[in-house]
Amino acid sequence: MPDKVFEEWDGWGRELRRLREEANLSQLQLAHRLPFQNGLISGFERATRKPKREHAVALDGALSTGDVLERLWLEVTNTREIPADWRDFVRLERQAGEIREYQMAIFPGLLQTREYAHALLRNGRKWDSDRNIDELSKARSERLGQLKGETLLWFVMDEIVIRRVVGSDGVLKNQLDHLLRLFDNHRIRVSLMPEYAPYHPGLNGPFRIMNLRDGRLVGHVEHWGGQEVVAGAQVNQLASTFSGLQAEALSPIASYEYVKKTREALS
């Protein structure tokens, strides 16, 4: 009977193999540098054995890789408790009791009108069919209405977001009108980060944090290819960053007045 493969450790094992081969070492030669058996190295590389943190530290030392394997070990242990279906953030947000999101370039997906979402997707996904863009923009604009009624929503956006034209002036006007109506929703709070913010803590990129109803926190960090799930210490760091963003941003009331003036200037 073949050994059980622990899929969450497959990437870690492949990286160990790559580093070992890059160092021109056989498994046996590497084992001679370590306080554990050669069989463990084979098991780690095939993901049939789960490494402990001390294994990762020892392997980094033997391969002179700094802390590459230890950092990767921490990433795996931070996310392996997240069920596979949790990696779909749309499904996750329907389970959330609270969502916090920061955006530096565009309106958060939950706040987008269908028209705005369509223009945004069409501009950025030239390879997609019109039908697919229509379906994606419809799905995105309906997400807010699919949340549980008691879900609390906190948003921080950079000031440029409400002035950036996406699609056309008309699209932006309608998006701002939609945002102004949302300010009246007692469970939605929106704050703008002013353009002059020398202590801006969020310039590393957009992210969201979801507080699930069982008390666990799950984060999503955005990048060009989509979203990366984070948990554990990393999501705590995101929560700290979001608190810093709120401290530097305008209050929701001041943000409402700023959005209102921006919309009036477009008339």
GUMAR-216012 format. One line per field, with one value per residue: residue number from 1; x, y, z of N, C-alpha, C in turn. Coordinates in pm, 1 decimal, padded with zeros to 6 digits. Atoms other than C-alpha are relative to their C-alpha. Example, Ala and Ser with C-alpha at 12.3 -4.5 7.8 and 13.67 -1.06 7.14 Angstrom:
GUMAR-216012
resi (1:2)
n.px (00089.0:-00082.0)
n.py (-00119.0:-00119.0)
n.pz (00000.0:-00006.0)
ca.px (01230.0:01367.0)
ca.py (-00450.0:-00106.0)
ca.pz (00780.0:00714.0)
c.px (00090.0:-00077.0)
c.py (00120.0:00109.0)
c.pz (00000.0:00073.0)
//
This chain:
GUMAR-216012
resi (1:2:3:4:5:6:7:8:9:10:11:12:13:14:15:16:17:18:19:20:21:22:23:24:25:26:27:28:29:30:31:32:33:34:35:36:37:38:39:40:41:42:43:44:45:46:47:48:49:50:51:52:53:54:55:56:57:58:59:60:61:62:63:64:65:66:67:68:69:70:71:72:73:74:75:76:77:78:79:80:81:82:83:84:85:86:87:88:89:90:91:92:93:94:95:96:97:98:99:100:101:102:103:104:105:106:107:108:109:110:111:112:113:114:115:116:117:118:119:120:121:122:123:124:125:126:127:128:129:130:131:132:133:134:135:136:137:138:139:140:141:142:143:144:145:146:147:148:149:150:151:152:153:154:155:156:157:158:159:160:161:162:163:164:165:166:167:168:169:170:171:172:173:174:175:176:177:178:179:180:181:182:183:184:185:186:187:188:189:190:191:192:193:194:195:196:197:198:199:200:201:202:203:204:205:206:207:208:209:210:211:212:213:214:215:216:217:218:219:220:221:222:223:224:225:226:227:228:229:230:231:232:233:234:235:236:237:238:239:240:241:242:243:244:245:246:247:248:249:250:251:252:253:254:255:256:257:258:259:260:261:262:263:264:265:266:267)
n.px (00085.1:-00085.3:00007.0:00093.8:-00061.2:00062.6:-00002.2:-00035.8:-00145.5:-00062.0:-00080.2:-00117.3:-00090.1:-00060.3:-00099.0:-00115.4:-00071.5:-00065.6:-00114.5:-00101.5:-00062.6:-00075.5:-00123.7:-00071.7:-00007.2:00096.6:00070.4:-00091.5:-00100.4:00065.4:00028.7:-00123.4:-00017.0:00115.4:00015.7:00108.5:-00029.4:00020.6:00137.7:00086.2:-00014.9:00078.6:00141.1:00033.7:00004.3:00116.2:00115.3:00057.3:-00032.9:00020.4:-00115.7:00018.0:-00071.4:-00143.9:-00051.1:-00015.9:-00113.6:-00122.4:-00021.1:-00047.3:-00140.0:-00082.7:00000.2:-00039.0:00107.8:00059.0:00116.7:00098.0:00086.1:00075.4:00108.8:00099.0:00063.9:00095.6:00112.2:00083.1:00067.9:00097.6:00116.3:00048.9:00123.7:00109.3:00060.3:-00019.0:00104.1:-00020.7:-00091.4:00085.1:00032.9:00141.6:00069.9:-00039.0:00059.7:00137.5:-00006.4:-00068.3:00075.0:-00060.0:-00096.8:-00076.5:-00069.7:-00072.0:-00027.7:-00079.1:00012.9:00136.9:00101.4:00009.3:00097.3:00131.5:00062.4:00004.1:00119.2:-00022.4:-00058.4:-00139.9:-00067.8:-00011.0:-00106.1:-00126.8:-00034.1:-00021.2:-00130.4:-00111.0:00007.8:00025.2:00010.4:00128.3:00113.7:00095.6:00092.8:-00065.8:-00010.3:00134.7:00030.8:-00086.5:00039.8:00128.5:-00027.9:-00069.0:00090.9:00102.9:-00059.7:00039.2:00134.3:-00001.4:-00055.5:00096.3:00042.0:-00072.4:-00143.9:-00054.7:-00094.0:-00085.5:-00082.1:-00087.7:-00041.5:-00078.9:00077.6:-00002.1:00100.8:00127.2:-00022.4:-00048.8:00105.1:-00006.0:00101.7:00044.0:00043.7:00132.3:-00017.6:-00048.8:00108.4:00094.3:-00067.3:-00002.4:00137.9:00021.4:-00076.6:00065.4:00116.3:-00047.9:-00038.6:00115.9:00015.4:-00062.7:-00104.7:-00110.1:-00078.4:-00100.7:-00092.0:-00094.6:-00136.0:-00032.7:-00117.7:-00115.4:00000.1:-00140.6:-00015.7:00089.0:-00057.3:00054.4:-00046.6:-00046.7:00101.6:00133.5:00024.9:00124.8:-00000.6:00133.9:00019.2:00102.1:00091.4:-00057.8:-00103.3:-00127.7:-00026.6:-00060.7:-00034.3:-00030.5:-00089.6:00022.2:-00111.5:00047.4:00061.2:00117.5:-00004.2:-00073.1:00056.3:-00095.2:00060.3:-00099.0:-00072.1:00010.1:00126.5:-00008.8:-00073.6:00094.1:00093.6:-00072.5:-00013.2:00130.8:00020.2:-00081.5:00066.9:00113.9:-00049.9:-00050.5:00102.5:00107.3:00111.8:00107.3:00078.1:-00082.7:-00013.6:00126.5:00000.4:-00099.3:00058.4:00110.4:-00056.7:-00060.5:00109.5:00060.6:-00092.9:00011.6:00129.4)
n.py (-00119.5:-00119.2:-00092.4:-00111.4:-00127.8:-00116.6:-00093.8:-00135.7:-00007.3:00034.8:-00113.0:-00010.7:00109.4:-00028.7:-00105.6:00064.7:00075.1:-00096.7:-00058.8:00104.6:00024.7:-00120.9:00009.9:00119.1:00097.3:00109.0:00006.3:00056.3:-00101.8:-00101.3:00061.1:00000.7:-00132.8:-00025.2:00090.5:00095.1:00104.8:-00021.7:00033.5:-00116.5:-00090.9:00059.5:-00017.9:-00141.6:-00037.5:00065.6:-00045.5:00111.0:-00031.3:-00140.3:-00054.9:-00090.5:-00125.9:00020.0:00060.2:-00107.3:-00081.8:00078.0:00011.5:-00131.2:-00011.4:00093.2:-00039.3:-00142.8:-00069.4:-00103.2:00055.9:00027.4:00112.6:-00032.2:-00091.0:00078.1:00084.7:-00084.5:-00026.2:00121.2:00023.7:-00107.3:00011.8:00135.7:00022.0:-00063.0:00097.3:-00031.9:-00087.4:-00133.9:-00073.5:-00078.6:-00109.1:-00034.8:00092.4:-00035.3:-00123.8:00028.5:00058.8:-00095.2:-00091.0:-00132.5:-00006.3:-00124.9:00001.8:-00119.6:-00007.4:-00118.6:-00040.0:00014.9:00023.6:00139.9:00074.2:00000.3:-00131.3:-00036.0:00016.8:00093.2:-00078.4:-00023.6:00129.4:00040.5:-00079.0:00040.7:00133.7:-00006.3:-00063.1:00081.1:00138.7:-00011.3:00133.9:00061.4:-00028.5:-00096.1:00074.3:00027.3:-00128.2:-00031.0:00089.1:-00035.3:-00129.7:00021.8:00071.2:-00088.9:-00104.6:00061.0:00058.4:-00071.1:00043.2:00139.9:00013.2:00005.3:-00135.1:-00056.6:-00010.1:-00135.0:-00025.7:-00116.2:-00020.6:-00115.4:-00016.4:-00119.1:-00108.8:00006.2:00096.3:-00065.0:-00094.9:00072.0:00034.6:00136.9:00012.4:-00132.2:-00089.5:00044.5:00116.9:-00048.1:-00072.1:00098.1:00071.3:-00089.4:-00006.5:00126.5:-00005.4:-00093.5:00069.3:00101.2:-00065.0:00001.1:00133.4:-00005.7:00101.8:-00027.2:-00118.6:-00026.7:-00109.7:-00030.8:-00036.5:-00120.0:00009.8:-00033.0:00090.2:00042.2:00120.0:00099.4:00132.3:00104.8:-00009.5:00129.5:00060.3:00021.3:00124.3:00007.8:00087.6:00045.0:00059.8:00102.7:00009.0:00086.0:-00077.6:00001.3:-00104.3:00041.8:-00115.9:00016.6:-00103.2:-00004.0:-00019.3:-00000.1:00126.5:00032.5:-00018.8:00099.8:00017.0:-00002.8:00020.5:-00001.4:-00123.6:-00092.0:-00071.9:-00095.0:-00114.8:-00074.4:-00068.1:-00113.9:-00098.2:-00062.4:-00096.4:-00115.7:-00069.4:-00073.7:-00111.6:-00104.0:-00037.3:-00089.5:00067.4:00026.9:-00121.9:-00086.3:00069.0:-00021.6:-00136.2:-00007.1:00069.2:-00083.7:-00114.0:00053.2:00031.5:-00126.0:-00063.1:00070.4:-00027.4)
n.pz (00000.0:00005.1:-00112.8:00013.8:00035.4:-00062.7:00113.0:-00040.2:-00012.9:00127.6:00047.5:-00086.8:00037.3:00131.1:-00019.0:-00062.8:00104.2:00089.3:-00069.7:-00016.2:00129.8:00033.8:-00078.3:00049.5:-00108.7:-00001.7:-00128.0:-00098.7:-00032.2:-00083.1:-00130.3:-00078.8:-00059.9:-00085.4:-00114.3:00018.9:00095.9:00142.8:00034.9:-00021.4:00113.6:00108.0:-00033.7:00013.3:00141.1:00060.8:-00079.5:-00077.2:-00139.0:-00032.3:-00071.2:-00112.5:00023.5:-00020.0:00123.1:00098.5:-00042.6:00021.9:00144.6:00045.0:-00038.6:00077.3:00141.0:00006.5:00071.3:-00084.6:-00068.6:00105.0:-00033.5:-00122.7:00035.8:00073.4:-00101.5:-00071.9:00088.9:00007.0:-00127.5:-00019.8:00087.9:00022.6:-00073.3:00072.8:00090.9:00141.7:00052.7:-00053.1:00086.2:00087.2:-00091.5:00011.4:-00088.5:-00136.1:-00048.8:-00039.2:-00133.8:-00087.9:-00084.3:00021.0:00109.8:00010.3:00128.4:00043.6:00142.9:00031.8:00140.0:00050.1:-00101.7:-00041.8:00078.8:-00063.9:00015.7:00141.5:00081.4:00110.5:00109.5:-00035.6:00005.1:00141.0:00062.0:-00060.7:00049.2:00144.6:00023.3:-00048.9:00045.9:00143.4:00058.3:-00034.1:00087.0:-00054.4:-00085.4:-00127.6:-00071.2:-00049.1:-00112.6:-00112.3:-00055.3:-00067.0:-00125.3:-00093.2:-00048.9:-00084.6:-00120.2:-00121.6:-00037.6:-00039.4:-00134.3:-00110.3:-00035.1:-00114.0:00028.1:-00007.6:00109.2:-00019.6:00118.5:00014.0:00139.2:00028.5:00058.9:00146.0:00046.8:00033.2:00110.5:00117.9:00096.2:00052.3:00103.6:00046.4:-00107.6:-00043.5:-00086.8:-00129.2:-00066.9:-00054.8:-00108.6:-00116.0:-00050.3:-00071.8:-00124.4:-00090.8:-00057.7:-00093.6:-00125.8:-00089.4:-00056.0:-00133.0:-00018.6:00092.6:-00033.4:00103.0:-00029.8:00106.8:-00036.5:00077.5:00086.3:-00083.9:-00115.7:-00008.8:-00082.3:00061.0:-00027.7:00085.4:00137.7:00050.9:00085.0:-00056.0:-00072.8:-00077.0:-00117.1:-00034.5:-00131.5:00017.2:-00113.9:-00104.4:-00067.4:00070.7:00097.9:00125.4:00081.9:00141.7:00053.5:00144.1:00093.1:00138.0:00037.2:-00080.0:-00144.3:-00078.3:-00133.8:-00110.6:-00131.2:-00106.8:-00028.5:00113.0:-00001.2:-00112.0:00052.1:00084.4:-00089.3:-00056.0:00108.2:00023.8:-00108.6:00034.6:00110.0:-00054.2:-00080.4:00088.9:00097.0:-00041.4:-00064.5:00095.9:00027.2:00084.7:00128.3:00071.3:00052.8:00107.8:00115.8:00047.7:00074.0:00121.9:00091.5:00045.9:00094.2:00128.4:00061.2)
ca.px (00000.0:00153.7:00233.9:-00025.1:00063.9:-00009.0:-00108.6:-00062.9:00308.2:00366.4:00488.6:00721.0:00866.3:00921.1:01100.8:01325.0:01410.9:01487.0:01717.2:01893.8:01954.5:02067.6:02329.6:02437.5:02362.8:02204.5:01953.9:02221.4:02481.0:02233.0:02138.5:02504.4:02483.6:02171.9:02075.0:01801.6:01778.2:01796.7:01451.5:01296.3:01436.7:01285.7:00952.4:00960.5:01030.8:00750.7:00515.5:00461.6:00612.7:00517.2:00816.9:00842.0:00971.4:01307.2:01342.1:01292.2:01545.5:01804.6:01757.2:01794.1:02121.9:02253.5:02162.6:02267.5:01929.9:01876.1:01521.1:01352.3:01221.4:01124.5:00922.4:00752.8:00683.8:00514.2:00300.5:00181.0:00100.8:-00081.5:-00318.8:-00358.6:-00644.0:-00848.6:-01096.7:-01063.5:-01399.6:-01291.0:-01037.7:-01326.4:-01362.0:-01713.7:-01832.9:-01643.6:-01794.0:-02142.2:-02028.4:-01869.8:-02001.2:-01767.7:-01566.4:-01292.4:-01144.2:-00886.9:-00862.9:-00609.8:-00714.9:-01077.5:-01405.7:-01432.1:-01620.2:-01903.7:-01971.6:-01950.3:-02245.6:-02294.3:-02202.4:-01878.3:-01787.5:-01854.7:-01628.4:-01356.2:-01365.2:-01391.7:-01085.0:-00876.6:-00988.1:-00960.1:-00943.6:-01286.1:-01605.7:-01873.9:-02102.6:-01849.4:-01792.1:-02168.8:-02200.5:-01903.1:-02019.9:-02373.4:-02239.6:-02014.0:-02287.4:-02520.7:-02275.0:-02373.7:-02736.7:-02637.6:-02470.5:-02646.1:-02837.2:-02626.9:-02286.1:-02082.6:-01879.3:-01585.2:-01408.0:-01108.7:-01035.8:-00769.8:-00907.1:-00808.0:-01064.0:-01362.0:-01201.7:-01072.9:-01290.6:-01358.8:-01540.9:-01683.8:-01780.7:-02134.6:-02021.4:-01832.7:-02130.9:-02361.9:-02103.9:-02072.4:-02452.1:-02462.0:-02190.0:-02371.0:-02684.5:-02480.3:-02360.3:-02715.2:-02684.5:-02612.1:-02393.8:-02166.7:-01888.3:-01667.5:-01360.9:-01139.3:-00763.2:-00665.2:-00410.5:-00176.6:-00113.0:00260.3:00202.6:-00015.7:00031.3:-00139.5:00074.4:00180.3:-00150.4:-00522.4:-00654.4:-00960.4:-01018.0:-01321.2:-01427.6:-01611.6:-01897.5:-01689.4:-01445.7:-01167.3:-01008.5:-00926.8:-00749.0:-00716.9:-00426.9:-00487.5:-00239.6:-00256.0:-00348.7:-00624.2:-00634.5:-00406.6:-00555.5:-00371.0:-00438.8:-00265.6:00002.0:-00030.8:-00399.3:-00327.9:-00077.7:-00345.2:-00584.4:-00321.1:-00263.8:-00637.2:-00653.8:-00369.5:-00557.5:-00867.8:-00660.7:-00511.6:-00830.9:-01115.0:-01413.4:-01719.5:-01905.4:-01617.4:-01579.2:-01948.1:-01912.0:-01603.0:-01777.9:-02080.8:-01867.9:-01681.2:-02010.0:-02150.9:-01839.6:-01910.2:-02262.4)
ca.py (00000.0:00337.7:00591.4:00860.3:01192.2:01507.2:01741.4:02059.3:01973.1:01885.3:02234.4:02243.6:01904.6:02012.2:02325.5:02114.2:01889.5:02189.2:02344.5:02014.2:01953.5:02313.4:02242.2:01927.4:01703.4:01359.7:01282.3:01075.3:01353.1:01601.7:01359.7:01343.8:01714.6:01673.8:01521.6:01307.8:01011.9:01003.8:00845.3:01163.6:01370.2:01130.3:01146.8:01526.4:01555.8:01313.2:01479.7:01148.6:01288.2:01614.5:01829.5:02002.8:02355.2:02232.9:02021.1:02328.6:02528.2:02248.3:02205.7:02581.3:02567.3:02262.0:02406.1:02766.7:02898.0:03155.7:03094.4:02996.2:02660.2:02789.5:03074.5:02835.0:02600.5:02889.5:02969.1:02608.8:02581.2:02916.1:02809.4:02433.1:02464.2:02660.6:02425.5:02405.5:02571.9:02867.1:02959.4:03094.6:03440.4:03497.7:03188.2:03299.1:03645.7:03495.2:03326.5:03639.7:03841.2:04129.6:04226.4:04487.6:04586.9:04832.2:04938.9:05179.8:05194.5:05086.8:05064.4:04747.2:04474.0:04470.1:04840.1:04832.9:04894.9:04649.8:04922.2:05004.3:04636.5:04574.5:04861.1:04753.0:04389.2:04473.4:04697.6:04443.8:04118.6:04178.1:03803.6:03729.7:03708.0:03974.2:03709.0:03615.7:03981.5:04031.1:03731.2:03833.7:04193.8:04080.4:03838.7:04103.7:04366.9:04118.8:04014.5:04284.9:04177.0:03815.9:03888.8:03815.4:04115.4:04156.4:04147.4:04456.0:04614.6:04850.7:05001.2:05228.3:05362.7:05597.2:05934.0:05873.8:05591.1:05827.6:06051.1:05783.1:05751.3:05388.5:05343.3:05695.9:06000.1:05862.8:05536.0:05721.8:05949.3:05652.4:05476.4:05779.6:05809.6:05443.8:05499.6:05801.0:05588.1:05320.5:05572.4:05558.6:05187.1:05154.0:04844.3:04997.2:05239.2:05395.6:05611.0:05785.7:05805.0:06161.7:06210.1:06378.3:06097.8:06078.9:05797.6:05589.5:05227.1:05050.2:05113.9:04749.4:04668.9:04598.5:04333.7:04218.7:04054.9:03844.8:03764.2:03432.6:03344.8:03082.4:03358.9:03280.7:03546.1:03485.4:03735.0:03777.6:03967.6:04081.2:04053.6:04051.9:03684.5:03692.5:03646.0:03469.6:03329.5:03413.4:03322.2:03307.9:03569.6:03715.9:03798.8:03958.6:04183.0:04276.3:04361.3:04586.4:04755.2:04813.3:04980.3:05206.2:05290.6:05388.3:05607.2:05797.9:05815.1:06067.5:05984.2:05833.2:06164.6:06366.3:06103.1:06136.2:06511.2:06465.8:06214.5:06443.8:06740.5:06527.6:06407.6:06761.5:06878.9:06621.3:06748.6)
ca.pz (00000.0:-00099.5:00168.9:00231.5:00069.9:00271.9:-00010.9:00191.3:00225.7:-00140.5:-00232.7:00067.5:-00031.6:-00392.5:-00274.3:-00049.0:-00343.3:-00563.5:-00304.7:-00240.4:-00610.4:-00655.1:-00385.7:-00577.7:-00280.5:-00271.9:00001.5:00176.4:00154.9:00297.6:00575.5:00685.3:00764.6:00977.8:01313.0:01155.2:00918.2:00540.4:00527.2:00664.9:00379.7:00126.5:00308.9:00323.3:-00048.3:-00135.5:00119.3:00296.3:00617.3:00784.9:00881.1:01214.8:01245.3:01378.6:01063.6:00846.6:01051.2:01034.2:00659.1:00601.1:00791.9:00605.6:00266.7:00350.7:00236.0:00508.8:00634.7:00307.4:00424.4:00767.4:00616.6:00376.9:00671.2:00853.5:00549.5:00527.4:00897.0:00890.0:00610.6:00630.8:00881.7:00630.0:00458.5:00080.8:00021.9:00236.9:-00029.2:-00235.6:-00084.1:-00221.8:-00038.3:00270.0:00283.8:00309.9:00632.2:00777.8:01066.8:00982.0:00675.0:00662.0:00327.5:00199.0:-00164.8:-00311.4:-00679.9:-00732.0:-00545.5:-00335.2:-00521.4:-00266.8:-00336.2:-00716.4:-00944.2:-01226.9:-01476.5:-01293.6:-01253.8:-01624.2:-01732.3:-01492.2:-01602.8:-01972.1:-01953.3:-01765.2:-01929.6:-02304.0:-02366.2:-02211.0:-02412.7:-02370.3:-02224.1:-01957.6:-01867.0:-01837.1:-01605.3:-01390.9:-01351.2:-01262.9:-01001.6:-00850.3:-00823.3:-00650.8:-00379.7:-00131.3:-00136.1:-00071.7:00262.0:00587.7:00713.9:01027.3:00855.8:00945.1:00665.2:00707.0:00406.6:00364.0:00014.6:-00111.3:-00219.1:-00582.2:-00605.1:-00609.1:-00873.0:-01110.1:-01420.6:-01510.8:-01841.3:-01864.2:-01658.4:-01647.4:-01496.9:-01225.0:-01150.5:-01106.2:-00889.8:-00663.5:-00638.4:-00534.4:-00275.0:-00127.6:-00080.6:00092.9:00352.1:00492.6:00563.2:00935.3:00890.0:00623.3:00715.4:00448.7:00513.9:00261.7:00292.2:00193.4:-00081.5:00166.1:00413.1:00492.9:00744.6:00512.0:00631.9:00340.7:00035.7:00008.7:-00157.3:-00110.0:00125.3:00315.7:00652.3:00735.8:01088.0:01059.5:01287.8:01468.6:01573.5:01327.4:01107.4:00741.9:00518.5:00143.9:-00007.5:-00364.3:-00650.0:-01029.1:-01052.2:-00790.6:-00414.2:-00167.9:00151.4:00473.5:00834.2:01171.4:01236.2:00887.5:00921.3:01260.3:01084.8:00829.5:01113.2:01268.5:00932.9:00888.9:01230.9:01118.5:00799.7:00993.1:01222.4:00926.9:00718.0:00726.9:00945.7:00771.8:00807.2:00661.6:00389.3:00298.9:00259.1:00043.2:-00182.6:-00207.7:-00315.5:-00566.5:-00715.8:-00734.5:-00917.8:-01191.4:-01262.9)
c.px (00089.1:-00019.1:-00099.4:00076.7:-00079.5:00008.3:00043.8:00151.5:00071.7:00090.4:00127.5:00102.5:00068.9:00106.3:00125.2:00081.6:00076.0:00125.1:00112.4:00073.2:00082.7:00134.4:00083.6:00022.8:-00102.9:-00072.5:00092.6:00104.8:-00059.4:-00025.2:00122.9:00025.0:-00105.3:-00009.8:-00118.9:00027.3:-00030.2:-00145.2:-00096.7:00006.5:-00080.7:-00149.6:-00045.2:-00017.8:-00120.5:-00130.4:-00071.8:00034.2:-00019.8:00121.6:-00042.2:00082.6:00150.3:00063.8:00028.3:00122.1:00132.3:00032.4:00046.3:00147.9:00090.4:00012.9:00040.0:-00102.7:-00064.1:-00115.6:-00110.3:-00097.4:-00080.8:-00117.1:-00110.0:-00075.8:-00107.1:-00121.8:-00094.4:-00077.6:-00102.2:-00127.5:-00057.9:-00129.3:-00120.0:-00060.3:00011.8:-00106.3:00011.0:00089.5:-00075.0:-00053.7:-00145.1:-00083.7:00027.1:-00076.6:-00146.8:-00007.0:00052.5:-00097.1:00048.8:00103.1:00065.6:00081.8:00065.2:00026.4:00071.8:-00022.0:-00142.6:-00097.4:00001.5:-00111.9:-00140.3:-00075.4:-00018.3:-00139.0:00031.6:00070.2:00149.5:00079.3:00021.5:00113.8:00137.0:00046.4:00030.0:00136.9:00115.3:00002.9:-00036.7:-00024.4:-00134.8:-00109.9:-00092.1:-00098.1:00061.7:00013.1:-00135.3:-00033.6:00082.0:-00043.7:-00133.8:00022.5:00064.6:-00096.2:-00107.9:00053.6:-00047.3:-00136.0:-00006.8:00061.3:-00111.2:-00027.2:00077.8:00149.7:00044.8:00108.8:00075.8:00091.6:00088.1:00045.8:00088.6:-00086.2:-00010.0:-00109.4:-00126.6:00015.5:00044.9:-00117.1:00024.9:-00113.3:-00040.4:-00034.3:-00134.5:00007.1:00045.1:-00110.0:-00097.9:00060.1:00004.0:-00139.8:-00031.8:00071.8:-00066.2:-00123.4:00043.6:00044.0:-00114.9:-00023.5:00078.9:00110.7:00117.3:00069.2:00113.2:00083.6:00096.5:00136.0:00039.4:00128.7:00127.5:-00010.6:00141.0:00023.6:-00095.0:00059.2:-00038.6:00052.4:00058.1:-00105.6:-00132.2:-00013.6:-00136.3:00016.9:-00144.1:00000.7:-00114.6:-00079.4:00048.1:00116.7:00132.6:00009.3:00065.7:00025.6:00020.0:00085.9:-00012.0:00131.1:-00054.8:-00076.2:-00123.1:00020.4:00079.2:-00059.0:00111.1:-00075.7:00109.7:00062.8:-00016.1:-00130.6:-00005.8:00075.5:-00089.0:-00098.2:00064.9:00015.0:-00132.6:-00031.8:00080.0:-00061.0:-00117.5:00044.9:00045.3:-00107.0:-00097.3:-00109.3:-00107.1:-00082.1:00077.5:00017.4:-00126.0:-00002.4:00097.7:-00053.8:-00110.9:00051.9:00063.1:-00107.2:-00061.8:00087.9:-00007.3:-00128.3:00013.0)
c.py (00125.1:00089.1:00112.2:00128.9:00112.3:00116.1:00140.4:00018.6:-00030.7:00112.2:00018.1:-00107.3:00024.1:00109.5:-00055.1:-00075.3:00095.6:00059.0:-00101.9:-00025.4:00119.2:00000.2:-00120.9:-00103.4:-00110.1:00004.0:-00052.2:00101.6:00108.9:-00055.7:-00000.8:00134.1:00029.0:-00099.8:-00093.8:-00087.8:00039.4:-00026.2:00114.8:00094.4:-00051.4:00019.8:00143.8:00037.8:-00060.6:00038.1:-00115.8:00011.9:00149.6:00054.1:00081.1:00124.7:-00019.3:-00069.7:00107.9:00085.7:-00072.0:-00010.6:00132.8:00017.2:-00087.3:00040.7:00146.1:00081.6:00110.2:-00059.9:-00034.1:-00110.7:00024.6:00091.6:-00073.1:-00093.2:00080.0:00030.6:-00119.5:-00018.1:00108.5:-00023.1:-00139.5:-00028.9:00061.5:-00102.8:00045.2:00096.1:00142.1:00082.6:00080.2:00115.7:00043.5:-00089.2:00035.4:00121.6:-00019.5:-00063.6:00100.2:00082.7:00142.1:-00009.8:00136.6:-00005.8:00133.8:-00010.3:00131.2:00051.1:-00002.6:-00014.0:-00147.4:-00070.9:00002.5:00131.0:00039.8:-00016.3:-00099.1:00069.8:00023.1:-00130.5:-00044.1:00075.5:-00042.1:-00134.5:00001.5:00058.8:-00092.9:-00142.8:-00003.2:-00135.2:-00066.7:00038.8:00102.5:-00069.7:-00026.4:00126.9:00038.7:-00082.5:00036.7:00130.6:-00010.7:-00066.8:00091.6:00101.8:-00055.3:-00050.4:00067.8:-00047.0:-00143.5:-00022.7:-00008.5:00141.5:00065.1:00014.2:00145.5:00017.5:00129.7:00012.6:00124.0:00002.2:00122.8:00102.4:-00009.7:-00089.9:00070.9:00104.8:-00069.3:-00040.9:-00140.7:-00013.8:00133.0:00085.7:-00046.1:-00118.8:00044.5:00073.1:-00096.6:-00078.1:00085.9:00015.9:-00124.7:00001.6:00092.7:-00063.8:-00102.5:00059.9:-00002.7:-00136.3:-00008.4:-00102.3:00017.8:00128.7:00013.6:00119.6:00017.8:00035.3:00121.3:-00017.3:00034.4:-00082.2:-00055.9:-00125.2:-00111.9:-00140.4:-00109.6:-00006.0:-00129.6:-00072.3:-00023.3:-00135.1:00006.0:-00099.2:-00037.3:-00067.3:-00099.5:-00018.5:-00094.8:00069.5:00004.6:00113.4:-00060.8:00124.8:-00038.5:00118.1:-00004.5:00016.7:-00016.0:-00126.8:-00037.1:00029.8:-00112.5:-00004.9:00005.8:-00018.2:00009.3:00137.0:00101.5:00078.0:00096.8:00125.5:00085.1:00078.5:00122.7:00110.2:00070.7:00102.6:00126.7:00081.8:00083.0:00121.5:00116.7:00055.0:00103.6:-00080.7:-00030.3:00124.0:00094.0:-00062.2:00017.9:00138.7:00014.9:-00066.7:00085.1:00117.8:-00045.5:-00030.5:00127.7:00068.8:-00064.5:00032.9:00101.5)
c.pz (00000.0:00121.4:-00028.5:-00029.9:00066.8:-00099.3:00039.0:00010.8:-00130.7:-00052.2:00081.0:-00037.9:-00133.7:00010.9:00067.0:-00104.4:-00093.5:00063.3:00018.3:-00131.9:-00045.2:00072.3:-00041.1:00109.7:-00021.8:00133.9:00109.6:00042.8:00089.0:00140.4:00089.9:00068.6:00107.8:00114.5:-00015.2:-00121.5:-00144.4:-00040.8:00019.5:-00118.9:-00119.0:00024.4:-00012.5:-00147.4:-00071.2:00070.7:00068.0:00148.0:00021.7:00075.3:00122.1:-00025.9:00016.4:-00120.3:-00104.7:00033.6:-00028.3:-00149.5:-00059.5:00031.7:-00083.7:-00145.8:-00021.0:-00077.5:00083.5:00078.1:-00099.5:00040.1:00127.3:-00032.1:-00075.4:00094.5:00075.1:-00085.9:-00005.7:00129.0:00029.8:-00078.2:-00009.6:00075.1:-00069.9:-00094.7:-00145.0:-00050.4:00054.3:-00091.5:-00106.3:00083.7:-00011.4:00090.4:00145.8:00051.6:00040.0:00137.7:00102.9:00083.0:-00016.7:-00112.1:00002.5:-00128.5:-00029.1:-00149.6:-00030.4:-00141.7:-00052.4:00115.9:00040.3:-00075.7:00058.9:-00021.5:-00146.2:-00060.3:-00111.7:-00116.8:00024.1:-00009.8:-00144.3:-00068.1:00050.3:-00056.0:-00149.4:-00033.2:00034.8:-00050.4:-00148.2:-00064.9:00027.0:-00099.2:00066.8:00095.1:00136.4:00083.6:00057.9:00124.2:00123.4:00065.2:00072.3:00135.5:00102.6:00059.3:00092.3:00132.9:00128.8:00049.6:00048.1:00138.3:00103.4:00049.2:00111.2:-00023.9:00002.4:-00105.0:00025.1:-00122.0:00016.3:-00145.0:-00012.1:-00073.7:-00152.6:-00055.0:-00045.7:-00110.4:-00128.7:-00088.7:-00052.5:-00101.0:-00058.4:00120.9:00056.2:00093.5:00138.2:00076.3:00064.3:00116.6:00126.5:00059.9:00082.9:00134.0:00101.1:00064.1:00104.4:00133.4:00100.3:00064.1:00131.0:00019.1:-00095.0:00041.6:-00101.3:00042.1:-00115.6:00057.9:-00083.9:-00079.8:00076.8:00127.4:00015.9:00083.9:-00045.5:00019.9:-00100.0:-00141.2:-00055.4:-00082.3:00069.9:00069.0:00065.8:00114.1:00029.5:00135.5:-00013.3:00128.6:00108.8:00070.1:-00071.8:-00101.1:-00122.8:-00082.1:-00145.6:-00042.8:-00151.2:-00075.6:-00140.3:-00034.9:00079.7:00146.6:00065.9:00139.4:00103.5:00130.4:00105.0:00020.2:-00112.4:00000.7:00117.9:-00040.6:-00090.0:00086.3:00061.9:-00104.4:-00024.7:00108.9:-00025.9:-00112.4:00050.6:00080.4:-00087.4:-00093.8:00057.5:00069.7:-00105.1:-00034.7:-00092.5:-00138.6:-00083.8:-00063.7:-00116.4:-00126.7:-00061.3:-00082.2:-00130.9:-00103.7:-00056.0:-00103.7:-00138.1:-00075.9:-00115.2)
//
